[in-house]
Amino acid sequence: MVKMLLSVGYRVVTLDNLSGGYRDAVLGGDFVFGDIADRQSLERLFAGYRFDGVMHFASFIQVGESVQNPGKYYQNNVAATLNLLDAMVAHGVKHFIFSSSAAIFGEPHYTPLDEQHPKQPINPYGSSKWMIEQILADYDHAYGLKSVCLRYFNAAGADPDGELGERHVPESHLIPLVLQAASGRREAITVYGQDYDTPDGTCIRDYIHINDLCQAHLLALEQLLSGAESAAYNLGNGAGFSVKQVIDVAKEVTGKTIPVLMGERRGGDAARLVADSKKAQTVLAWQPQYADLDTIIAHAWQWEIS
């Protein structure tokens, strides 16, 4: 996101405590080491710069961990985000882009999922995201803070230029795990469940290229800066791919053998999660540029072997 904003002429300041990221991944602009849980750190930041808008990516995202340690998720994803919103209000910053999640919907009542789908999160991670969406509606009403909530489905791929990619420790996303098995950094990839109500029995997910996600953030920011009202958008390709399809395409892209282990189902895994992104395409004029799975995996593979 920093790279894209800089490429179109924005001045960018990144605040990060580096608990889940890397200083060398910030490819320009100003960098401030700090934590949104620290009100004094936020006060210094907002006093030192004049911001037009804020993009908030600093959440914990592991569903399983959120079930085991909900306090960690509510402290960081909700309480610390409130600190950030209060600092914005105090300093008159009126435009906020929030990384939300398809996890706010819970078990799908129908697919593809549009913005009106019931919000019934089934884990503390999803609950924390939905809480912030509701808080943002209240802050708009009370303080005039305009926001766009972008509900990611499955972020995937890597920077097409090869400068940036996924570096999670531990890694939990399917595509990099599959590619680590292809490169030899991991012994095998485990498929959790093969008896779902899908054509090949494995879960289907909607993978969206990271650059397409960033493009949606940029379009949302520009709409807010031009005076648009608060909004929420589901972001995906509108096409689902099964776990087996991901593995098969990865074999083709990499030319490698990928060892596969079969495991039991995991609790909370829906059979099919696919986004209806027509609202984003219509209102934001957003159009995914890297929608095919081959390209998403090819960019991720380029990063894996770099």
Residue, then its C-alpha position, 0 to 999 in steps of 0.5 A: m500500500v505504501k508503494m502504491l500510494l507513493s507511486v501516485g504522489y501521496r506523502v506517506v507515514t507508516l506507524d508500526n510496532l513491527s510485531g508482525g512486520y519488517r522495517d525493510a518492507v516499508l519502501g519509502g515515506d516516513f517510518v515511525f516506530g510505535d504502537i496504537a495501544d500507546r496513546q502518547s505515541l499516537e499524540r506525538l504522531f498526530a501532533g507532528y504531521r497533518f494527515d488527510g486520512v488514515m489506513h488501518f491494517a494493524s490487527f491480529i488475524q489468527v482465528g484459532e488464536s482468537v478463540q484461545n486468547p480472546g483478550k489479546y484480540y479485543q485489546n489490540n483489534v478493538a481497544a487499540t483501534l479506539n485509541l487511534l480513532d480518538a486521536m483522529v477525532a482530537h486532531g480533526v482527521k476525518h477519513f479512515i480506511f479500515s481493513s475488515s474481514a469476511a469473518i464478520f459474516g460467520e457461516p454463510h447463509y448464501t453465496p456469493l456473500d454481498e454486503q447485506h448478508p447477516k453479520q454473525p461472526i463465530n469467533p473473537y477475530g470476526s467479532s472484533k472486526w464487526m465491533i469496529e465497523q459498528i463503532l465507526a458508524d457511531y463515530d460518523h454520527a457523533y464526530g463526522l469521521k467518514s470511513v470505508c470498511l473493506r471486507y477482505f476475503n482471502a488476500a493472496g499473491a505478491d508484489p508483481d515487481g518481486e519486491l514484497g510478499e508474505r512473510h508471516v511467522p508462523e505462516s497460516h495462509l494456504i498459497p504460501l504454505v503450498l509454495q513452501a512445500a513446492s520449494g522444499r522449505r516445508e515437508a508437505i501441505t496438509v489438506y484439512g477435510q475432503d468431504y465438504d459439499t463442493p465438487d472435489g470435497t475440499c473447501i472453496r475460497d475467494y482469493i484476491h491479489i494483494n495489488d487489487l486489494c491495495q487498488a481498492h484502498l486507493l479508490a476508497l481513499e480518493q472517494l472519501l477525500s472527494g466528499a463521499e459518505s461512509a461505506a462498506y465493500n466486500l472485496g474478492n474476485g467473485a470466483g472460488f477455488s478449492v484447496k485441491q485446485v490451488i495445489d494443482v495450479a501450484k504444481e503447474v506454475t512451479g513445475k514441482t512435486i508438492p507432497v500432500l497430507m490429508g487431515e481431519r476437518r477444522g472447526g469453523d471452516a465453511a465449505r464455500l466462501v465467495a464474495d459478491s463484489k459488484k458494489a465495489q465494482t460499481v461504486l468504486a469503479w474497482q476492477p481486479q487486474y489479477a483475477d486468475l489463480d495462475t497469476i496470483i500463484a505465479h507472483a507468490w512463487q516469484w517471491e517464494i524463490s527470491 
